[in-house]
Amino acid sequence: MSEPSVPPRPEATRKRPGGKRGTSRLSRHSVTLESVAHVAGVSAITVSRALNHPDQVAAQTLERINQAIAQTGYVPNLLAGGLASNRSRLVAAIVPSIANLVYAETIRYFSEHIRSAGYQVLLGESGYAQDAEEQLVSAILSRRPDAVFLTGINHSADCRRRLLAARIPIVETWDFTPTPLDIVVGFSHEEVAQAVAEYLYDKGYRKFGIVSADDPRALLRYRSFKAALARRGIADVPAGIVPAVSSLQRGRHGLAILLSEGFKNGVVFCSSDTIAHGVLAEAQCRGLSVPKDLAVFGFGDQDFAAHTYPALTTVRIDRPLMGKKAADALLAKLQDRPATENVVNVGFQIIPRETA
């Protein structure tokens, strides 16, 4: 049996500016600037002028062009249109994990300030491996962003070469170095760990454990914490190392590792508040009293940290400030304004609460 015939698809009818109606077949090709010009009844040059210099186009003509853009769904090719000025109005931001709230919050404040200056943010998730970051950086640089926001200062040699060869402003965050690729806005993880060790030692604790994710910055704090305690004669610091990304479940598992190795009556320094929350949950499940049987110290001062039971002692990083200063530093370079400084230390603050 032959298939039933299908009637030809009717032509789409649209009303052109000025009241005239015309017909055009739906096309599989993307809408072009010439398509907008045809619908608006103007030249392609006039459409281009309206997009790039709207103040040079008559109000009625500009309104017709905007209506045509809305009608056709046209999206300007900013890369092609920006060749003369060499600007894409795009800033790339790379974070290890969008599931980690501390990175997400920094990006939120960074994006707000970048968008207010007329730029858009292209967000990429790199994971915690250098080769994954290298591949993502290559893909992003092929889109010709005007600037790049990076998380951390440790990059592969090839990644560093590509970034420097792009000759665009770069800001590194969530870490600290006196010799950044371009700009660094962050804090010292070594100083955080040393300050926490001193704080806990001065509080009278002599038994220490660590529950940490295995991402590079968390492990840096882990090593610095152990080194600070070793200088005070404490060499035995057991650790429960769990895979990144941090989660409550992995915090519970990390404490279970410590307890299985005989750790008790001490304080646990956690690589994040999320991990610490899991440690608190596992302690409660096992009938351990916090801080009597087990003290807990977090990192990050996330929104929930003040509302755990007991309230979590932790380290506060000013994430809004970091995001704002990173945006300000990039915008100063993009707008050819003198940068106040290329090395910005936002510092940190220990927040004493009930768990330690």
Secondary structure, DSSP 8 states (H G I E B T S, - for coil): -----------EEEE-TTS-EEEE---SS---HHHHHHHHTS-HHHHHHHHH-GGGS-HHHHHHHHHHHHHHT----HHHHTTTTT---EEEEEES-TT-HHHHHHHHHHHHHHHHTT-EEEEEE--S-HHHHHHHHHHHHTT--SEEEEE-S---HHHHHHHHHHTS-EEEESS--SS-SSEEEE--HHHHHHHHHHHHHHTT---EEEEEE-SHHHHHHHHHHHHHHHTTT-----EEEE-SS--HHHHHHHHHHHHHTT--SEEEEESSHHHHHHHHHHHHHTT--TTTTEEEE-SB--TTGGGSSS--BEEE--HHHHHHHHHHHHHHHHTT---S-SEEE---EEE--S--
